[in-house]
Amino acid sequence: MDKKSKLSILTNGIIKENPVLILLIGTCPTLATSSSLSNGLGMGVAATAVLICSNIVISALRKIIPDKVRIPCYIVLIAGFVTIVQFIVKAYAPALDKSLGVFLPLIVVNCIILGRAEAFANKNSVIDSALDGIGMGIGFTLALAAMGSIRELLGTGCLLGKTIIPNFSIGFFNLAPGGFFVYGILIAVLIAATKGKALKKTNFSCGVCPMYNSCNLAEANEEVAAEAAAVAQKGAEA
C-alpha cells in the first residue's frame, strides 16, 4: 500500500468509521465509563493499548491460527494483554482502577477489539493492523473524552477535579440517562456536521460483529439439518 492508503487506515477510525459514533459499537463501556473526563481518557488509553497489541499479534499469527477456533484464540490473546494493562493500572493508577471497576477487565470482550481482530487484523499485514489499532483507539478515546467532558462539566461544574463553573450542578448528567442523552446529542451533531453522509456510508448489518461468520455457519448448519430431517421424514412416510 502507498503512503496515502496507510494514512487512510490510520485516520479512518477517528471520524469516518469512529467505532462509537459511526459504527455504534462498544456502547456499554462508553456509557459506563464516560461519567468524567479522567475515566473516559483512562478507559480509552487502556483499550487503545490492548487494541494495538492484539491487532499486531493476531495479524502476525493469522496464517497459523486455525479458522475454526480463531475467536477463542483471539479472546485468549486479548485477555493476556488486558491482564498486563490491568496490572499496570493497578500499580500506577489505583484510583483509576477503582473508578473503572469491572469495565477494565471487560475490555477482553469489548466488541471494538474483537471486531477489529476479525474484520481487519485477520486479513491484513502487521503494520496496517497496528495503524488500524491506533486509529480506532484514538477514535474511541476521543469519543469517551468528549462524553466525559460534557457529563462532568454539566454534572458537577468541574473538569479533571478543577472547578470550572462555580456552584453549578445538573445531577441528571451524572446518571445513566444523562449518558444516553449526551451520546445521542454527539451522534446528532456528527450527522449535522457531515450532513448525514457519515452514517449513510456505514453498513449497519451484522457484518460489523466479530461473531458474524460464526453465526452464519451455525445458521447454515441448522438449515442443512432441517432439510436432512425433512427428506428423512418423507422417506419414512413413503
C-alpha positions as CSV (number, residue, x, y, z in Angstrom):
1,M,0.0,0.0,0.0
2,D,1.1,3.5,-0.6
3,K,1.5,6.2,2.0
4,K,-1.9,7.7,1.2
5,S,-3.5,4.3,1.9
6,K,-1.7,3.9,5.1
7,L,-2.7,7.4,6.2
8,S,-6.3,6.5,5.4
9,I,-6.1,3.4,7.5
10,L,-4.7,5.4,10.4
11,T,-7.3,8.2,10.2
12,N,-10.3,6.0,9.3
13,G,-11.3,5.2,12.8
14,I,-11.1,8.7,14.1
15,I,-14.1,10.1,12.1
16,K,-15.2,8.1,9.0
17,E,-15.5,4.8,11.0
18,N,-15.5,6.1,14.5
19,P,-16.4,2.9,16.5
20,V,-18.6,4.7,19.0
21,L,-20.2,7.5,17.0
22,I,-20.4,5.9,13.5
23,L,-20.3,2.1,13.9
24,L,-22.2,2.4,17.2
25,I,-20.3,-0.4,18.8
26,G,-18.7,-0.5,22.3
27,T,-21.6,1.5,23.7
28,C,-21.6,-0.4,27.1
29,P,-18.2,0.7,28.3
30,T,-18.7,4.1,26.6
31,L,-21.8,4.9,28.6
32,A,-20.5,3.3,31.8
33,T,-17.1,5.0,31.9
34,S,-17.8,8.4,30.4
35,S,-19.1,10.0,33.7
36,S,-15.9,12.1,33.8
37,L,-13.0,13.1,31.6
38,S,-10.4,11.2,33.6
39,N,-12.4,8.0,33.4
40,G,-13.0,8.4,29.7
41,L,-9.4,9.0,29.0
42,G,-8.3,6.1,31.2
43,M,-10.6,3.6,29.6
44,G,-9.7,5.0,26.1
45,V,-5.9,4.7,26.6
46,A,-6.3,1.2,28.2
47,A,-8.5,-0.1,25.4
48,T,-6.2,1.5,22.8
49,A,-3.1,-0.3,24.2
50,V,-4.9,-3.6,24.1
51,L,-6.3,-2.9,20.6
52,I,-2.9,-2.1,19.1
53,C,-1.1,-5.1,20.8
54,S,-3.9,-7.6,19.9
55,N,-4.1,-6.4,16.3
56,I,-0.4,-6.8,15.8
57,V,-0.2,-10.3,17.3
58,I,-3.4,-11.6,15.6
59,S,-2.1,-10.2,12.3
60,A,1.2,-11.9,12.8
61,L,-0.4,-15.2,13.7
62,R,-3.3,-15.0,11.2
63,K,-1.9,-17.8,9.0
64,I,-1.2,-20.1,11.9
65,I,-4.5,-19.8,13.9
66,P,-7.0,-22.5,12.7
67,D,-10.1,-20.8,11.3
68,K,-12.5,-22.9,13.4
69,V,-11.0,-21.7,16.7
70,R,-10.0,-18.2,15.8
71,I,-12.5,-16.4,18.0
72,P,-11.4,-18.4,21.2
73,C,-7.8,-17.8,20.2
74,Y,-8.5,-14.0,19.8
75,I,-10.1,-13.9,23.3
76,V,-7.1,-15.7,24.9
77,L,-4.6,-13.3,23.3
78,I,-6.7,-10.2,24.2
79,A,-7.2,-11.5,27.7
80,G,-3.4,-11.7,28.1
81,F,-2.9,-8.1,27.1
82,V,-5.8,-6.9,29.2
83,T,-4.3,-8.6,32.3
84,I,-1.0,-6.8,31.7
85,V,-2.8,-3.5,31.3
86,Q,-4.8,-4.0,34.4
87,F,-1.7,-4.8,36.5
88,I,-0.1,-1.6,35.2
89,V,-3.2,0.5,36.0
90,K,-3.4,-1.1,39.5
91,A,0.2,-0.4,40.2
92,Y,0.4,3.2,38.9
93,A,-3.1,4.5,38.9
94,P,-5.1,2.7,41.7
95,A,-7.7,5.4,41.8
96,L,-8.5,5.0,38.1
97,D,-8.6,1.2,38.5
98,K,-11.1,1.6,41.3
99,S,-13.1,4.0,39.3
100,L,-13.3,1.9,36.2
101,G,-14.1,-1.2,38.2
102,V,-15.2,-4.3,36.3
103,F,-15.2,-2.4,33.0
104,L,-11.4,-2.6,32.8
105,P,-11.1,-6.4,32.7
106,L,-14.2,-6.5,30.5
107,I,-12.1,-5.0,27.7
108,V,-11.5,-8.7,26.9
109,V,-14.9,-8.9,25.3
110,N,-15.1,-5.4,24.0
111,C,-16.7,-5.7,20.6
112,I,-14.5,-3.0,19.1
113,I,-11.4,-5.1,19.8
114,L,-12.9,-8.4,18.7
115,G,-14.4,-6.7,15.7
116,R,-11.1,-5.2,14.5
117,A,-9.4,-8.5,15.1
118,E,-12.0,-10.3,12.9
119,A,-12.6,-7.6,10.3
120,F,-9.1,-6.2,9.8
121,A,-6.2,-7.8,11.7
122,N,-7.2,-11.3,10.5
123,K,-6.9,-10.1,6.8
124,N,-4.1,-7.5,6.7
125,S,-0.4,-7.0,7.4
126,V,1.1,-6.3,10.8
127,I,1.9,-2.7,10.0
128,D,-1.5,-2.0,8.6
129,S,-3.1,-3.7,11.6
130,A,-1.1,-1.6,14.0
131,L,-2.2,1.6,12.2
132,D,-5.8,0.4,12.3
133,G,-5.5,-0.2,16.1
134,I,-4.0,3.2,16.6
135,G,-6.7,5.0,14.6
136,M,-9.6,3.1,16.1
137,G,-8.1,3.6,19.6
138,I,-7.8,7.3,19.1
139,G,-11.4,7.5,17.8
140,F,-12.7,5.5,20.8
141,T,-10.7,7.7,23.2
142,L,-11.8,11.0,21.6
143,A,-15.5,9.9,21.8
144,L,-15.1,8.9,25.5
145,A,-13.2,12.1,26.3
146,A,-15.9,14.2,24.6
147,M,-18.7,12.5,26.5
148,G,-16.8,12.6,29.8
149,S,-16.0,16.3,29.5
150,I,-19.6,17.2,28.8
151,R,-21.1,15.0,31.5
152,E,-18.5,16.0,34.2
153,L,-18.8,19.7,33.4
154,L,-22.6,19.8,33.3
155,G,-23.0,17.3,36.2
156,T,-20.5,18.8,38.6
157,G,-19.3,22.1,37.2
158,C,-15.8,20.7,37.3
159,L,-13.3,19.3,34.8
160,L,-10.5,17.0,35.9
161,G,-11.3,17.9,39.5
162,K,-10.9,21.6,39.0
163,T,-13.9,23.9,39.3
164,I,-14.9,25.5,36.0
165,I,-18.4,26.7,36.8
166,P,-18.8,27.6,40.5
167,N,-22.0,26.4,42.2
168,F,-23.3,24.6,39.2
169,S,-24.5,21.1,39.0
170,I,-27.1,19.2,37.0
171,G,-27.3,15.8,38.6
172,F,-29.0,14.3,35.5
173,F,-25.7,14.1,33.7
174,N,-24.1,12.0,36.4
175,L,-26.7,9.3,35.9
176,A,-27.1,6.7,33.1
177,P,-29.9,8.6,31.4
178,G,-27.6,11.6,31.1
179,G,-25.0,9.4,29.4
180,F,-27.6,8.2,26.8
181,F,-28.7,11.9,26.3
182,V,-25.1,13.1,25.7
183,Y,-24.4,10.1,23.4
184,G,-27.4,10.9,21.3
185,I,-26.5,14.6,21.1
186,L,-23.0,13.8,19.9
187,I,-24.3,11.5,17.2
188,A,-26.8,14.2,16.1
189,V,-24.1,16.8,16.0
190,L,-22.0,14.4,13.8
191,I,-24.9,13.8,11.5
192,A,-25.5,17.6,11.2
193,A,-21.8,18.3,10.6
194,T,-21.5,15.7,7.9
195,K,-25.0,16.4,6.5
196,G,-25.8,12.7,7.2
197,K,-23.0,11.5,4.9
198,A,-21.1,9.6,7.6
199,L,-24.0,7.4,8.6
200,K,-25.2,6.9,5.0
201,K,-21.9,5.3,4.1
202,T,-21.9,2.9,7.0
203,N,-23.3,-0.6,6.7
204,F,-25.2,-1.4,9.9
205,S,-25.6,-5.1,9.1
206,C,-24.4,-7.9,11.3
207,G,-21.1,-7.8,9.4
208,V,-19.6,-5.4,12.0
209,C,-20.0,-8.1,14.7
210,P,-17.0,-10.4,15.3
211,M,-19.3,-13.4,15.6
212,Y,-20.9,-12.7,12.1
213,N,-19.2,-15.6,10.3
214,S,-19.8,-18.0,13.2
215,C,-23.5,-17.1,13.3
216,N,-23.8,-17.6,9.6
217,L,-22.1,-21.0,9.9
218,A,-24.4,-22.1,12.7
219,E,-27.5,-20.9,10.7
220,A,-26.3,-22.8,7.6
221,N,-25.8,-26.0,9.7
222,E,-29.3,-25.6,11.1
223,E,-30.8,-25.3,7.6
224,V,-28.9,-28.3,6.4
225,A,-30.0,-30.4,9.4
226,A,-33.6,-29.3,8.8
227,E,-33.5,-30.2,5.2
228,A,-32.0,-33.6,6.0
229,A,-34.7,-34.2,8.6
230,A,-37.4,-33.3,6.1
231,V,-36.0,-35.7,3.5
232,A,-35.8,-38.5,6.1
233,Q,-39.3,-37.9,7.2
234,K,-40.6,-38.0,3.6
235,G,-38.6,-41.2,3.0
236,A,-40.2,-42.8,6.1
237,E,-43.7,-41.8,5.1
238,A,-43.1,-43.3,1.6
